[in-house]
Amino acid sequence: MAEIKDPENTILMELKGGTVTIELLPDVAPKHAERMKELARAGAYDNVAFHRVIDGFMAQTGDVEHGDMEDNFNIRRAGTGGSDLPDLPAEFSKLPHDRGTLGAARSQNPNSANSQFFINFTDNNFLNGQYTVYGRVVSGMEHVDALTRGEPPANPDRMISVKVAADA
């Protein structure tokens, strides 16, 4: 487990293989970092599927509306929803989409990010300046690497629990 420098801006994501520690970047994308903490504290991310996992690219999750594998789960709808909170404005920065960074998933509209996010498996610099980067995996990336692949996966993995380290 990584040393946690700022528990209020650190996310602990429990996957089947173990804990993924994510450092949020509130200085870079304050609205996105705040949204992730708000949804984590509400338990909204618990049991949500990784509905899009593309080898050599990224793993996407966070559809709290249709992705909860314990509540009316439908893999065909997973990835089409968000939370009941308003969409977020883009918070683009100079930070690159490197391996282990968190990006805000969105529709064609840059200001449509809500609850979904992706974790980059590799450096995806073609995404730079087009998707908000608001966190980075500081330990446990091997558990992200082990996620079942597919669009959608036949038997998707899930975020078992997501907590703010300050609350854990």
SENUKOL-761099 format. One record per residue: residue number from 1; chain; x negated, y negated, z negated of N, C-alpha, C in turn. Coordinates in Angstrom, 2 decimals, decimal comma, m for minus. Layout:
BEGIN
PT  nr kette     n_x     n_y     n_z    ca_x    ca_y    ca_z     c_x     c_y     c_z
PT NUM     A       X       Y       Z       X       Y       Z       X       Y       Z
...
//
This chain:
BEGIN
PT  nr kette     n_x     n_y     n_z    ca_x    ca_y    ca_z     c_x     c_y     c_z
PT   1     A   m0,84    1,18    0,00    0,00    0,00    0,00   m0,89   m1,25    0,00
PT   2     A   m0,51   m2,21    0,78   m1,28   m3,45    0,90   m1,15   m4,27   m0,38
PT   3     A   m2,14   m5,10   m0,62   m2,04   m6,05   m1,71   m1,03   m7,11   m1,30
PT   4     A   m0,05   m7,37   m2,16    1,00   m8,32   m1,84    0,61   m9,69   m2,41
PT   5     A    0,35  m10,64   m1,50   m0,09  m11,98   m1,91    1,08  m12,86   m2,30
PT   6     A    2,21  m12,73   m1,59    3,38  m13,59   m1,80    4,64  m12,71   m1,84
PT   7     A    5,00  m12,18   m3,02    6,13  m11,24   m3,11    7,45  m11,81   m2,58
PT   8     A    7,63  m13,12   m2,67    8,87  m13,74   m2,19    8,96  m13,71   m0,66
PT   9     A    7,83  m13,59    0,01    7,81  m13,56    1,47    7,19  m12,28    1,99
PT  10     A    7,45  m11,18    1,27    7,00   m9,86    1,67    8,20   m8,93    1,67
PT  11     A    8,33   m8,15    2,74    9,42   m7,19    2,90    8,85   m5,79    2,74
PT  12     A    9,56   m4,96    1,98    9,21   m3,54    1,83   10,29   m2,73    2,55
PT  13     A    9,91   m2,14    3,67   10,83   m1,35    4,49   10,50    0,13    4,29
PT  14     A   11,46    0,86    3,77   11,27    2,28    3,52   11,71    3,07    4,76
PT  15     A   10,77    3,81    5,37   11,07    4,69    6,49   10,86    6,13    6,04
PT  16     A   11,24    7,09    6,88   11,13    8,50    6,48    9,71    8,88    6,09
PT  17     A    8,71    8,27    6,73    7,32    8,61    6,45    6,70    7,85    5,29
PT  18     A    7,32    6,76    4,87    6,76    5,96    3,80    7,11    4,49    3,94
PT  19     A    6,43    3,66    3,17    6,74    2,24    3,09    5,95    1,43    4,11
PT  20     A    6,66    0,52    4,79    6,04   m0,44    5,69    6,11   m1,79    4,98
PT  21     A    4,95   m2,41    4,77    4,88   m3,71    4,11    4,75   m4,78    5,18
PT  22     A    5,68   m5,75    5,14    5,74   m6,81    6,15    5,56   m8,16    5,48
PT  23     A    4,57   m8,90    5,95    4,35  m10,26    5,49    5,17  m11,20    6,38
PT  24     A    6,14  m11,90    5,78    6,91  m12,89    6,54    6,07  m14,15    6,71
PT  25     A    6,41  m14,93    7,73    5,64  m16,14    8,06    6,54  m17,37    7,98
PT  26     A    6,94  m17,77    6,75    7,86  m18,91    6,61    7,27  m20,23    7,10
PT  27     A    5,94  m20,35    7,14    5,32  m21,58    7,65    5,51  m21,70    9,16
PT  28     A    5,66  m20,55    9,84    5,77  m20,51   11,30    7,23  m20,51   11,74
PT  29     A    8,04  m19,71   11,07    9,46  m19,54   11,45   10,32  m19,46   10,19
PT  30     A   10,53  m20,61    9,54   11,22  m20,60    8,24   12,66  m20,07    8,28
PT  31     A   13,41  m20,37    9,33   14,80  m19,92    9,40   14,88  m18,40    9,59
PT  32     A   13,99  m17,84   10,41   13,98  m16,40   10,65   13,52  m15,64    9,39
PT  33     A   12,49  m16,16    8,72   12,00  m15,52    7,49   13,11  m15,54    6,43
PT  34     A   13,80  m16,66    6,31   14,88  m16,78    5,33   16,02  m15,82    5,65
PT  35     A   16,36  m15,69    6,94   17,45  m14,78    7,34   17,12  m13,33    6,98
PT  36     A   15,87  m12,93    7,24   15,51  m11,54    6,92   15,64  m11,29    5,42
PT  37     A   15,20  m12,25    4,62   15,30  m12,08    3,16   16,77  m12,05    2,73
PT  38     A   17,59  m12,91    3,32   19,01  m12,96    2,97   19,70  m11,62    3,27
PT  39     A   19,44  m11,07    4,45   20,06   m9,79    4,83   19,50   m8,63    4,01
PT  40     A   18,20   m8,67    3,73   17,59   m7,62    2,89   18,22   m7,65    1,50
PT  41     A   18,35   m8,83    0,94   18,92   m8,95   m0,42   20,38   m8,52   m0,47
PT  42     A   21,09   m8,65    0,64   22,48   m8,23    0,71   22,61   m6,72    0,97
PT  43     A   21,48   m6,04    1,22   21,51   m4,61    1,54   21,96   m4,32    2,95
PT  44     A   22,04   m5,37    3,79   22,58   m5,22    5,14   21,71   m4,34    6,04
PT  45     A   20,40   m4,31    5,81   19,50   m3,54    6,66   19,40   m2,06    6,24
PT  46     A   19,90   m1,71    5,07   19,80   m0,33    4,59   20,56    0,60    5,53
PT  47     A   19,92    1,70    5,92   20,49    2,74    6,79   20,72    2,30    8,23
PT  48     A   20,12    1,20    8,66   20,30    0,73   10,04   19,29    1,44   10,96
PT  49     A   19,82    1,92   12,09   19,06    2,71   13,05   18,05    1,87   13,84
PT  50     A   16,97    2,54   14,24   16,08    2,02   15,27   16,72    2,49   16,59
PT  51     A   17,45    1,58   17,24   18,26    1,96   18,40   17,52    1,89   19,74
PT  52     A   16,33    1,30   19,73   15,57    1,15   20,97   14,09    1,25   20,61
PT  53     A   13,47    2,38   20,95   12,08    2,62   20,59   11,34    3,05   21,85
PT  54     A   10,53    2,14   22,38    9,88    2,34   23,68    8,38    2,51   23,47
PT  55     A    7,90    3,71   23,83    6,49    4,03   23,67    5,62    2,98   24,37
PT  56     A    4,59    2,52   23,69    3,68    1,55   24,26    4,23    0,14   24,30
PT  57     A    5,41   m0,07   23,71    6,03   m1,41   23,73    6,45   m1,81   22,32
PT  58     A    7,64   m1,37   21,88    8,12   m1,82   20,58    9,23   m0,92   20,05
PT  59     A    9,58   m1,13   18,76   10,69   m0,45   18,09   11,66   m1,52   17,63
PT  60     A   12,92   m1,42   18,08   13,93   m2,43   17,77   14,99   m1,87   16,82
PT  61     A   15,41   m2,70   15,87   16,39   m2,34   14,86   17,09   m3,62   14,38
PT  62     A   17,89   m3,49   13,34   18,46   m4,67   12,70   19,88   m5,01   13,10
PT  63     A   20,55   m4,15   13,89   21,96   m4,40   14,23   22,80   m4,00   13,02
PT  64     A   23,05   m4,95   12,13   23,76   m4,66   10,89   25,26   m4,45   11,13
PT  65     A   25,74   m4,84   12,29   27,16   m4,67   12,63   27,46   m3,26   13,12
PT  66     A   26,66   m2,76   14,07   26,94   m1,45   14,70   25,88   m0,39   14,41
PT  67     A   24,80   m0,76   13,72   23,68    0,17   13,56   23,60    0,90   12,24
PT  68     A   24,54    0,64   11,31   24,51    1,29   10,00   24,90    2,75   10,16
PT  69     A   23,95    3,65    9,96   24,18    5,07   10,20   25,07    5,72    9,14
PT  70     A   25,46    4,96    8,13   26,36    5,47    7,09   27,77    4,89    7,21
PT  71     A   27,97    3,95    8,15   29,25    3,24    8,20   29,66    2,96    9,65
PT  72     A   30,58    3,77   10,19   31,11    3,59   11,55   30,01    3,51   12,61
PT  73     A   28,99    4,33   12,47   27,86    4,29   13,40   28,25    4,79   14,78
PT  74     A   27,86    4,04   15,79   28,07    4,44   17,18   26,81    4,05   17,94
PT  75     A   25,99    5,02   18,30   24,70    4,74   18,94   24,88    3,96   20,24
PT  76     A   26,00    4,14   20,93   26,21    3,41   22,18   26,44    1,92   21,93
PT  77     A   26,94    1,56   20,75   27,16    0,15   20,43   25,98   m0,47   19,68
PT  78     A   25,14    0,37   19,09   23,98   m0,14   18,35   23,12   m0,98   19,29
PT  79     A   22,78   m2,16   18,84   22,00   m3,09   19,65   22,85   m4,19   20,25
PT  80     A   24,18   m4,10   20,08   25,07   m5,12   20,66   25,58   m6,09   19,60
PT  81     A   25,27   m5,85   18,33   25,83   m6,69   17,27   24,79   m7,45   16,48
PT  82     A   25,29   m8,19   15,52   24,44   m8,96   14,62   25,08   m8,97   13,25
PT  83     A   24,84  m10,03   12,52   25,46  m10,19   11,20   26,63  m11,17   11,36
PT  84     A   27,32  m11,42   10,27   28,42  m12,40   10,32   27,90  m13,83   10,08
PT  85     A   26,58  m13,98   10,02   25,96  m15,29    9,86   25,74  m15,92   11,24
PT  86     A   25,62  m17,25   11,30   25,42  m17,89   12,61   24,08  m17,51   13,24
PT  87     A   24,03  m17,57   14,58   22,78  m17,33   15,29   21,74  m18,38   14,89
PT  88     A   20,49  m18,02   15,09   19,38  m18,90   14,71   18,77  m19,59   15,92
PT  89     A   18,33  m20,84   15,75   17,61  m21,49   16,84   16,22  m20,86   16,98
PT  90     A   15,71  m20,84   18,20   14,36  m20,31   18,44   13,35  m21,09   17,62
PT  91     A   12,35  m20,39   17,10   11,24  m21,02   16,38    9,95  m20,50   17,03
PT  92     A    9,76  m20,87   18,30    8,60  m20,43   19,05    7,34  m21,07   18,47
PT  93     A    6,24  m20,34   18,58    4,96  m20,82   18,06    3,85  m20,33   18,98
PT  94     A    2,63  m20,63   18,59    1,46  m20,18   19,34    1,03  m18,77   18,92
PT  95     A    1,70  m18,20   17,91    1,32  m16,86   17,45    1,61  m15,83   18,53
PT  96     A    0,64  m14,99   18,86    0,86  m13,98   19,90    1,66  m12,79   19,37
PT  97     A    2,31  m12,11   20,28    3,03  m10,86   19,96    2,02   m9,72   19,98
PT  98     A    1,22   m9,65   18,92    0,20   m8,61   18,80    0,79   m7,38   18,14
PT  99     A    0,05   m6,28   18,18    0,46   m5,05   17,51    0,83   m5,35   16,06
PT 100     A    1,99   m4,85   15,65    2,42   m5,01   14,26    3,18   m6,28   13,95
PT 101     A    3,30   m7,18   14,92    4,08   m8,39   14,64    5,56   m8,10   14,79
PT 102     A    6,35   m8,89   14,05    7,82   m8,84   14,13    8,28   m9,93   15,05
PT 103     A    9,14   m9,56   15,99    9,75  m10,53   16,88   11,25  m10,52   16,69
PT 104     A   11,87  m11,68   16,86   13,32  m11,79   16,77   13,93  m11,34   18,09
PT 105     A   14,80  m10,33   18,03   15,50   m9,88   19,23   16,64  m10,87   19,50
PT 106     A   16,96  m11,06   20,77   17,99  m12,01   21,15   18,53  m11,67   22,53
PT 107     A   19,58  m12,38   22,94   20,10  m12,22   24,30   19,30  m13,15   25,22
PT 108     A   19,82  m13,43   26,41   19,15  m14,34   27,34   19,00  m15,74   26,74
PT 109     A   19,93  m16,10   25,86   19,89  m17,42   25,21   18,80  m17,43   24,14
PT 110     A   17,79  m18,31   24,25   16,71  m18,33   23,26   17,19  m18,61   21,84
PT 111     A   18,37  m19,23   21,71   18,90  m19,57   20,38   19,97  m18,60   19,91
PT 112     A   19,82  m17,32   20,28   20,83  m16,32   19,93   20,35  m15,24   18,97
PT 113     A   19,15  m15,39   18,41   18,67  m14,40   17,44   19,57  m14,42   16,22
PT 114     A   19,79  m13,24   15,63   20,67  m13,17   14,46   20,05  m12,24   13,42
PT 115     A   20,27  m10,94   13,54   19,74   m9,99   12,56   18,76   m8,99   13,16
PT 116     A   18,81   m8,81   14,49   17,96   m7,79   15,10   16,53   m8,28   15,27
PT 117     A   15,61   m7,32   15,15   14,19   m7,64   15,33   13,48   m6,43   15,90
PT 118     A   12,26   m6,66   16,34   11,44   m5,57   16,85   10,04   m5,68   16,27
PT 119     A    9,38   m4,52   16,21    7,99   m4,44   15,77    7,19   m3,97   16,97
PT 120     A    6,19   m4,74   17,34    5,36   m4,42   18,51    4,42   m3,26   18,22
PT 121     A    4,43   m2,24   19,11    3,50   m1,12   19,01    2,12   m1,51   19,53
PT 122     A    2,08   m2,50   20,41    0,84   m2,88   21,08    0,85   m4,40   21,27
PT 123     A   m0,23   m4,96   21,76   m0,25   m6,39   22,06    0,64   m6,63   23,28
PT 124     A    1,73   m7,34   23,08    2,70   m7,62   24,15    2,69   m9,11   24,47
PT 125     A    1,55   m9,57   24,99    1,37  m11,01   25,19    2,31  m11,62   26,22
PT 126     A    2,95  m10,79   27,06    3,92  m11,32   28,02    5,17  m11,88   27,30
PT 127     A    5,33  m11,55   26,01    6,45  m12,07   25,22    6,12  m13,41   24,55
PT 128     A    4,85  m13,80   24,58    4,42  m15,02   23,87    5,23  m16,22   24,33
PT 129     A    5,69  m17,02   23,36    6,41  m18,25   23,65    7,85  m18,02   24,11
PT 130     A    8,30  m16,76   24,14    9,66  m16,47   24,58   10,52  m15,86   23,48
PT 131     A    9,87  m15,28   22,48   10,56  m14,66   21,34    9,87  m15,14   20,07
PT 132     A   10,64  m15,42   19,05   10,10  m15,92   17,79    9,33  m14,82   17,06
PT 133     A    8,10  m15,09   16,68    7,30  m14,22   15,81    7,50  m14,73   14,39
PT 134     A    7,92  m13,84   13,47    8,14  m14,34   12,11    7,63  m13,42   11,01
PT 135     A    6,84  m12,41   11,39    6,25  m11,54   10,39    5,21  m10,64   11,01
PT 136     A    4,48   m9,93   10,13    3,50   m8,95   10,62    3,39   m7,82    9,61
PT 137     A    3,24   m6,61   10,15    3,04   m5,44    9,30    1,62   m5,51    8,74
PT 138     A    1,51   m5,44    7,40    0,19   m5,47    6,77   m0,23   m4,10    6,25
PT 139     A    0,74   m3,18    6,12    0,40   m1,78    5,84    1,59   m0,91    6,22
PT 140     A    1,28    0,35    6,56    2,33    1,30    6,91    2,68    1,34    8,38
PT 141     A    1,85    0,74    9,25    2,16    0,74   10,68    2,21    2,18   11,22
PT 142     A    1,52    3,10   10,57    1,56    4,50   11,01    2,98    5,07   10,91
PT 143     A    3,78    4,56    9,99    5,18    5,02    9,86    6,04    4,47   11,00
PT 144     A    5,73    3,26   11,45    6,43    2,70   12,62    6,02    3,49   13,86
PT 145     A    4,72    3,79   13,99    4,22    4,57   15,13    4,89    5,94   15,23
PT 146     A    5,34    6,49   14,10    5,92    7,84   14,07    7,42    7,86   14,39
PT 147     A    8,04    6,69   14,65    9,48    6,66   14,94    9,82    7,43   16,21
PT 148     A   11,00    8,05   16,22   11,49    8,80   17,38   11,77    7,84   18,53
PT 149     A   11,24    8,18   19,71   11,38    7,33   20,89   12,71    7,56   21,60
PT 150     A   13,15    6,51   22,31   14,34    6,62   23,14   15,09    5,30   23,24
PT 151     A   15,93    5,19   24,26   16,76    3,99   24,48   18,20    4,42   24,75
PT 152     A   18,96    4,86   23,81   18,61    5,05   22,39   18,01    6,44   22,15
PT 153     A   17,34    6,63   21,01   16,85    7,97   20,67   18,04    8,91   20,46
PT 154     A   17,88   10,18   20,82   18,94   11,17   20,61   19,26   11,31   19,12
PT 155     A   18,22   11,32   18,30   18,38   11,39   16,84   17,58   10,24   16,23
PT 156     A   18,17    9,05   16,19   17,39    7,88   15,77   16,95    7,92   14,32
PT 157     A   15,80    7,30   14,08   15,34    7,08   12,71   16,03    5,84   12,19
PT 158     A   15,95    5,63   10,88   16,61    4,49   10,26   15,70    3,81    9,25
PT 159     A   16,05    2,58    8,93   15,43    1,90    7,80   16,22    2,42    6,57
PT 160     A   15,60    3,21    5,74   16,29    3,78    4,58   16,69    2,64    3,63
PT 161     A   15,73    1,77    3,37   16,03    0,57    2,56   15,07   m0,53    2,94
PT 162     A   15,53   m1,78    2,77   14,73   m2,96    3,05   14,93   m3,91    1,88
PT 163     A   13,81   m4,26    1,23   13,87   m5,11    0,04   12,82   m6,22    0,13
PT 164     A   13,11   m7,33   m0,55   12,11   m8,37   m0,75   11,23   m7,90   m1,91
PT 165     A    9,92   m7,94   m1,74    9,00   m7,41   m2,76    9,23   m8,06   m4,12
PT 166     A    9,60   m9,33   m4,15    9,84  m10,02   m5,43   10,98   m9,36   m6,22
PT 167     A   11,87   m8,67   m5,52   13,03   m8,04   m6,17   12,80   m6,55   m6,46
PT 168     A   11,74   m5,99   m5,91   11,54   m4,53   m6,02   11,01   m4,13   m7,38
//
